[in-house]
């Protein structure tokens, strides 16, 4: 689980050279990167699964994903999924040659203004990345407020948010949208039911864990730190095993 890929020391950020080290390490060690649909397929058909495979995800749809992550994915012939909140995506033609990355906090502050296309991907950029095959665009809801809707028990607003994002992305990306990442990872049982009813096949959290076919409504992910490829290799080896995951989390949490 990544958010920002940029040359800035802000929180939730991984430097481009570190991200490249991650991709290089994956390739050198024989790991196959998956699309979200492939991820679900291999959970259902484990006999078909490559021995080493991983799903790379980026949350929110920040423009730095297009500027820094996308070229590296193409360079290493790898795939990643970007979960986007559709209310923050505009039709705009932006020159990114002078792009200045911001901290996560400041990026979100600007995203909530009319200048949002300065920090968020545009529809044109999302469509370009999707067409390349290097990036799979999926849903992060519409408003990035789904956690608040569940906290307030406003399930009518949640249903509209999840269905609206799915419908708009399917129109813009010309494909079925089967995957939803909960903003901030926040969800509850009724929210999960609503998401499944809306037609999502896999629901992604921010929790660590090993995924099986039984966890598709609570998909675990590894929050990636700005550490080298060796750190990533050690951690994905742990979280690819149900036994090692349980053992490691038991030790880690005491």
FENZIVEN-V674702 format. One record per pair of residues at least 24 apart in sequence whose C-alpha atoms are under 8 Angstrom apart, sorted by the first residue. I is the first residue (numbers start at 1). J is the second residue. D is the distance in whole Angstrom. If there is no record, write none. Layout:
i:I j:J d:D
i:I j:J d:D
//
This chain:
i:1 j:56 d:7
i:1 j:57 d:5
i:1 j:58 d:6
i:1 j:59 d:7
i:1 j:206 d:8
i:1 j:221 d:6
i:1 j:222 d:6
i:1 j:223 d:5
i:1 j:224 d:6
i:2 j:56 d:8
i:2 j:57 d:6
i:2 j:58 d:5
i:2 j:59 d:6
i:2 j:223 d:7
i:2 j:224 d:6
i:3 j:58 d:5
i:3 j:59 d:5
i:3 j:60 d:7
i:3 j:62 d:8
i:4 j:58 d:8
i:4 j:62 d:7
i:4 j:64 d:6
i:4 j:65 d:7
i:4 j:104 d:8
i:5 j:64 d:6
i:5 j:65 d:6
i:5 j:68 d:6
i:5 j:69 d:6
i:6 j:64 d:6
i:6 j:68 d:6
i:6 j:101 d:6
i:7 j:101 d:7
i:8 j:101 d:7
i:8 j:102 d:7
i:8 j:103 d:8
i:9 j:103 d:8
i:10 j:102 d:8
i:10 j:103 d:5
i:10 j:104 d:7
i:11 j:103 d:7
i:11 j:104 d:6
i:12 j:104 d:7
i:12 j:225 d:8
i:13 j:104 d:8
i:13 j:225 d:8
i:13 j:226 d:7
i:14 j:224 d:8
i:14 j:225 d:7
i:14 j:226 d:5
i:15 j:226 d:7
i:16 j:68 d:6
i:16 j:69 d:7
i:18 j:226 d:7
i:18 j:227 d:7
i:18 j:228 d:6
i:18 j:229 d:7
i:19 j:69 d:8
i:20 j:72 d:6
i:21 j:228 d:6
i:21 j:229 d:5
i:22 j:228 d:7
i:22 j:229 d:4
i:22 j:232 d:7
i:23 j:72 d:8
i:23 j:73 d:8
i:23 j:76 d:7
i:23 j:78 d:8
i:23 j:229 d:8
i:24 j:76 d:7
i:24 j:229 d:8
i:25 j:229 d:5
i:25 j:230 d:7
i:25 j:233 d:7
i:26 j:229 d:8
i:26 j:233 d:7
i:27 j:76 d:8
i:32 j:78 d:8
i:33 j:78 d:6
i:33 j:79 d:6
i:33 j:80 d:7
i:34 j:79 d:6
i:34 j:80 d:7
i:35 j:79 d:6
i:35 j:80 d:7
i:35 j:81 d:7
i:35 j:136 d:7
i:36 j:81 d:7
i:36 j:136 d:7
i:36 j:179 d:7
i:37 j:178 d:8
i:40 j:202 d:8
i:40 j:213 d:8
i:40 j:216 d:8
i:43 j:212 d:6
i:43 j:213 d:5
i:44 j:213 d:6
i:55 j:79 d:8
i:55 j:80 d:7
i:55 j:81 d:8
i:56 j:80 d:5
i:56 j:81 d:6
i:57 j:81 d:5
i:57 j:82 d:6
i:57 j:83 d:8
i:58 j:82 d:5
i:58 j:83 d:6
i:59 j:83 d:5
i:59 j:84 d:7
i:59 j:140 d:8
i:59 j:181 d:8
i:60 j:84 d:5
i:60 j:85 d:6
i:60 j:140 d:7
i:61 j:85 d:7
i:61 j:120 d:6
i:61 j:121 d:6
i:62 j:119 d:6
i:62 j:120 d:4
i:62 j:121 d:6
i:63 j:117 d:8
i:63 j:118 d:7
i:63 j:119 d:5
i:63 j:120 d:4
i:63 j:121 d:4
i:63 j:122 d:8
i:64 j:101 d:7
i:64 j:119 d:7
i:64 j:120 d:8
i:65 j:121 d:8
i:66 j:121 d:7
i:66 j:125 d:7
i:66 j:129 d:8
i:67 j:96 d:7
i:70 j:129 d:7
i:70 j:134 d:7
i:70 j:135 d:7
i:73 j:134 d:6
i:74 j:134 d:6
i:77 j:134 d:7
i:78 j:134 d:6
i:79 j:133 d:7
i:79 j:134 d:5
i:79 j:135 d:6
i:79 j:136 d:8
i:80 j:134 d:6
i:80 j:135 d:5
i:80 j:136 d:6
i:81 j:135 d:5
i:81 j:136 d:5
i:81 j:137 d:6
i:81 j:138 d:7
i:82 j:135 d:7
i:82 j:136 d:6
i:82 j:137 d:5
i:82 j:138 d:6
i:83 j:137 d:6
i:83 j:138 d:5
i:83 j:139 d:5
i:83 j:140 d:5
i:83 j:180 d:7
i:83 j:181 d:6
i:84 j:137 d:7
i:84 j:138 d:6
i:84 j:139 d:5
i:84 j:140 d:5
i:84 j:141 d:7
i:85 j:139 d:7
i:85 j:140 d:5
i:85 j:141 d:5
i:85 j:142 d:5
i:85 j:143 d:6
i:85 j:144 d:6
i:85 j:165 d:7
i:86 j:139 d:8
i:86 j:140 d:8
i:86 j:141 d:7
i:86 j:142 d:5
i:86 j:143 d:7
i:86 j:165 d:6
i:86 j:168 d:8
i:86 j:169 d:8
i:87 j:142 d:5
i:87 j:143 d:6
i:88 j:112 d:7
i:88 j:116 d:6
i:88 j:117 d:8
i:88 j:120 d:7
i:88 j:142 d:8
i:88 j:143 d:8
i:89 j:116 d:8
i:89 j:117 d:7
i:89 j:120 d:7
i:89 j:121 d:6
i:89 j:122 d:5
i:89 j:123 d:6
i:90 j:116 d:8
i:90 j:117 d:6
i:90 j:121 d:8
i:90 j:122 d:5
i:90 j:123 d:6
i:91 j:122 d:6
i:91 j:123 d:6
i:91 j:124 d:7
i:92 j:117 d:7
i:92 j:122 d:6
i:92 j:123 d:7
i:92 j:124 d:7
i:93 j:122 d:8
i:93 j:124 d:7
i:94 j:118 d:8
i:94 j:122 d:8
i:123 j:172 d:8
i:127 j:172 d:8
i:127 j:173 d:6
i:130 j:173 d:7
i:137 j:173 d:8
i:138 j:169 d:8
i:138 j:177 d:6
i:138 j:178 d:7
i:138 j:179 d:6
i:138 j:180 d:7
i:139 j:165 d:6
i:139 j:166 d:6
i:139 j:169 d:7
i:139 j:177 d:7
i:139 j:179 d:6
i:139 j:180 d:5
i:139 j:181 d:6
i:140 j:165 d:8
i:140 j:180 d:6
i:140 j:181 d:5
i:140 j:182 d:6
i:140 j:183 d:6
i:141 j:165 d:5
i:141 j:166 d:8
i:141 j:180 d:7
i:141 j:181 d:8
i:141 j:182 d:8
i:141 j:183 d:8
i:144 j:183 d:6
i:145 j:183 d:7
i:146 j:182 d:7
i:146 j:183 d:7
i:146 j:186 d:8
i:146 j:187 d:8
i:147 j:182 d:8
i:147 j:183 d:7
i:147 j:184 d:7
i:147 j:186 d:5
i:147 j:187 d:6
i:150 j:187 d:7
i:150 j:188 d:7
i:150 j:191 d:7
i:155 j:190 d:8
i:155 j:191 d:7
i:158 j:191 d:7
i:158 j:194 d:8
i:159 j:194 d:6
i:159 j:195 d:8
i:159 j:198 d:8
i:162 j:195 d:7
i:162 j:198 d:7
i:163 j:198 d:6
i:178 j:202 d:7
i:179 j:203 d:6
i:179 j:204 d:8
i:180 j:204 d:6
i:181 j:205 d:6
i:192 j:217 d:7
i:208 j:239 d:8
i:209 j:239 d:6
i:209 j:242 d:8
i:209 j:245 d:6
i:209 j:246 d:8
i:210 j:239 d:5
i:210 j:240 d:6
i:210 j:241 d:6
i:210 j:242 d:5
i:210 j:245 d:6
i:211 j:240 d:8
i:211 j:242 d:8
//
